[in-house]
């Protein structure tokens, strides 16, 4: 990853907000162990402004797709409030192992930190924070299902823990599932941000990432987008 490559991943841009297509396999910000992160390259996304943009929310290192950045302090305040109030609509594609009963549903399982000594690993626990995920089947293949996942709350690892708790872990999940060389098959497909009054929400859609194309090829649906 370099600054030029990051600029090529731009999905949406205006005076207040940017949406980029985050690649899988890179952290959005530097953790306690250090290492490269997307924030290192944000200077390439200034587009004439005196300061580089900043993160409004997070995606896991191994999750790809739509990531929203605020371009200045006022934008960050406004966007942060929209995310906190749950007004931003996020749509994920996840390939899970197994076949969920039914074609849609709601997972309502509180989540809490599994063990503070193990970082941000989470677990379903009645004493945890309220957590809800809406899901819908897009396609089924042999022992695999492509789901559209909509988090109604924003807990760490929420989609991954919820799917695993239902008995159909996300394919390639090395923490809550069975891992695998293909990587985590979870993609932040689209986002809708109601940033401006009297205007339609900002809409952005991230194309299918390369690391999910092989598994998606098992389903009967077009993936050239």
Helices and strands as residue ranges (DSSP letters): H 3-7, E 10-13, E 17-22, G 38-45, E 54-55, E 64-70, H 73-84, E 89-97, E 104-108, E 111-113, G 116-118, E 122-124, E 132-141, E 144-151, H 158-165, E 186-193, E 202-205, H 210-216
